[in-house]
Amino acid sequence: MIELLSPAGNLTKLKYALHYGADAVYIGGKKFGLRQKADNFSPEQIKQAVEYTHHLNKKIYIAVNIYAHNQHLDEIKNFIKYLKMIKVDALIISDPGVVTIARKYAEEIPMHLSTQANCTNYESVKFWQKNGLQRIILARELSIAEIKEIRQKVPNIELEMFVHGAMCISYSGRCLLSNFLIQRNANLGDCAQPCRWKYSLVEETRPGQFFPILEDEYGTYILNSKDLCLINKISEILESGIDSIKIEGRMKSLYYTANVTRIYRDAVNNYYKNQHNYQSKNIYLDELEKVSHRQYYEGFYNGRPDKNAQNYESSGYIRNYQFLGELIGKKHGFYQFNIRAKFSIGDTIEFISQYLEDDFSWTVDKIYDEEQNEIEFTKPNTIALLKLNRKLSPFTIIRKKIDKC
Ligand code: SF4
């Protein structure tokens, strides 16, 4: 079966990703993993993450995918030696210098070529294969036709592709906008996402090429890519010979990680159960609309995206649902929730868990604080108790539709 690979920005998110159906997770250490603003994992936490993941017979890959400068190399060498000692399942690397270090000091750990290395053709795949890479995470900028051709021309290497998540206006993060504008380096994992900022921009050097620019009182957003979503292409992707499908988003909430993972999990399982008669379910897109996202599109899947690939009107996220909290235990007949946002008596809240068919709604009749006193509403960063006359699965999440009046 194809591998479903989910992001994990910290240990809690990792547990949710695995519990909601990921076959493997990818994480970053405190340095070198291209997401400086995610919580990330200390060396000790990486060890715990490896043990937890292996206990479930799943896999864990560590991103070491910065474009390193000389001063990083010694520390990277020590980090890679540590990753070898704790037996991670693969290293995700972009920089040929880091590949050289990994081959020298951790030969037995498989190396996956990061999408950051922008591998876009079969000769490039062969090149990296000759240099010891076991898996290629293909550039997001490939169509499915190109991917199929690569598969056909290089049958004996693992191929991974992104199916969901944020896109860059540049080639997968190899971009100097953030460096240039505020001295924060995207290639060292510190991008400030200036492509999402509101610009007033005039491009005068391309006569005959008219970029649509819609403006509101704040400016325009011509660099602002929509989010990738290939849920409606699952059967073709699974038939293309791809080995792993990847969800982007180490900085997203545990609710996002869990819900997006379970949707792709359901779609993949659904495909394998009904291979000759696969039908995507409406609930997939409905649920993907319930996580915080930008407008969806299908990226480069069908070839070069047209002008609809950007959202020219807003760089904001679409948020239809609020993540309220997660189940952390049961005591004296009460379910204990870690509360992330306010809800009140009388609200209708939804409980989601690993399987879509187990979701249900409930109108809140009573809420209790940690000492079992009745309260009218919850407060973020507290524990609240709920009494329900049905059994909740571990890792249950609660959410609420946002009232847009
Ligand atoms: S500025 Fe935007 S396009 Fe450039 S690396 Fe950051 S997120 Fe990607």
Residues whose N, C-alpha, C, O or C-beta is under 5 A from the ligand:
A	BS01	SF4	C168 I169 S170 G173 C175 L177 S178 A186 C191 Q193 P194 C195
